[in-house]
Amino acid sequence: LKNKKLLKGFDFVFNYLDTTTTPGKKYLPVFITETLSDYSYQRKPARVKEEIKASKTSGFQAEGLSQYTGQMYADVNIYKSFIELFGKSFVSPMNNAWKLYYKYSLDDSAYIDGHHSYLIRFKPQRRKELTFSGQFWVSDTTWAITNLQARIADDANLNYLKDFAVQLKFQQQPGGQWFLIREEVFAEMTISDKTAGFLGRKTTTRANIRINPKYDSDFFSRTQPQESIIESQATSKDTSYWAAARHEKLSEKESNIYQMVDSIKQVPVFKTFSDIVSMLTLQYLDLGKWEWGPYFKSYSHNPIEGSRFRFGGRTSEEMFDRLQIEAYGAYGTTDNRFKYGVSLLYVDNDYPRRSFTLKHKYDIEQLGLSANAFTEDNILSTILSRSPNDKLLIVRDTRANFMQEWFLGFSTNLTFTHKTIFPSELIPFKNTTNEISSNSLTTTEMSLDLRLAYNEKFIGGRFNRVSLGSEYPVVSLIFAAAPKNILGSKYAYYRSEISISHHLNVGPLGFLKYQIKGGKIFGTVPYPLLKLHEGNGTYALDLQSFNLMNFYEFTSDTWASMYVEHHFGGLFLNKIPLLSRLKLREIIYGKILYGTLNKANQQERIYDFPAKLNPLTEPYIELGVGVENIFRVFRIDAIWRITNLELPDVTRFGIRASIQIGM
């Protein structure tokens, strides 16, 4: 590496090479973070509170990162039957059904800290499973584990994680309770066996332990099971504070990391490299106060616009601390129309989050597009399209939103929307019986979205954050009202929707995902305001749509749907010789949709339905099987459409693919 031209200017970093974490393996420390917290736990009702007193990170001063590196985001509880790591469910050596997964042996006994203890070694019963190998010491009087060392099985069906090890040390407290006082976690990540990897090590120590302390009645949050509070001066503690506050002194190599990272940031090529990585992951190119992007929307093609060119971007935190402005312009070479969009996001408070958003756009839109689908101007929509995308409509959309997170896991969104939709030759707004034709459809709607994601966690910056999910079902309720004669709206209706989704780990059987949705529209409205069920016009797998359903194929005013998907994680393919080396994983899934139209919307239609748009006469069902983890990144599904086969242009069977990067 020293001879690579790309690393010119970085020569000094090789003075920091170390081998202490993995003897015999050289590594270069490039990042370190420290957090000092008061950590409180209550069993009934279950509550955790972390008060971060000090946080120090090499090269950064991000509160979100301080929360993420705090104690509550690391939980290697050896007494649980299954241990959740990297989104996978590992079988604990203490699992009640241990005989199914482990072989144990009694290897030694000794007096340790005044306790007669036994050394137990364990190893997996079978290959390729998410298990551990290692040893632990157990006290003969209390049968408490006093010390444990464990490492994941060498051949576990995992991506990128080459090694993971944990060491736990417990200490008996004056009252007789055993308490975890030290936890060391080590992980090694590699893209492939032939490339350099990343080593991560986290050490957690606990001191000044108090058992059964007395708390005030309002000490723990009544609404949040896990609460993290960062003191205002936590990220600005000086060197003398840290020297006195640390439980353990940093090694010389660890102390030098802070100095090294500050030096790296001064090398010009580092800024360039950092910007490229940021652009690939965040979809925007950082130009300082302005970020250009998203880059994958710069060019696309469709039958309506022809070649579409788009340019835009957004402000960064360097320009405005709490305000983000985003704007774009687009032009189609066939329709010769200029489209545009602008939005303003103001984040009034970070924790809990409170924000205001104002958006306006004049652009094409695919009605009936799922929230998870490629947008109309995504280059991948062009490349992967399976039919001409000729049902796009011009839309003028103005909306204002107020978002309030009342506590972590519960938020409300209040939205005002004024929208005008313009017809096209294929999607007309007319009634031939009554000889009615319209050149636009306007609606004004106010909606309230209640979202409950108990114990959900986020990581990210001020303007953009990513959910780390919740182990509990996520529930969303939407109530909307559209009064008549408000800013040109011609139709009055009410709409209610509910959505329940859950990601459920089921131990060695993999994990299950399901989503249940339902809704109803009260009132008589033209078809663009009905529920246009989510079709998929590409060969890309879309888990939020019906993959063999066409756009504008089915509509309803009362509907319910269910989607169930089970990932076996290689449960069967791991047992096949040779094939097991590929680390392939099996999937099965099914989707069902039921919908109806009331008499007025079905028989007394305000606008004639476009060709091939129909109400559902029977439930729509599609079933699929798939294989994921192909070359670690691809998933391919075979899908069968089971019902509604008599309609024109029906796809009875299809192959769909997607990119999935995960462990």
Disulfide bonds with the S-S distance in Angstrom:
none
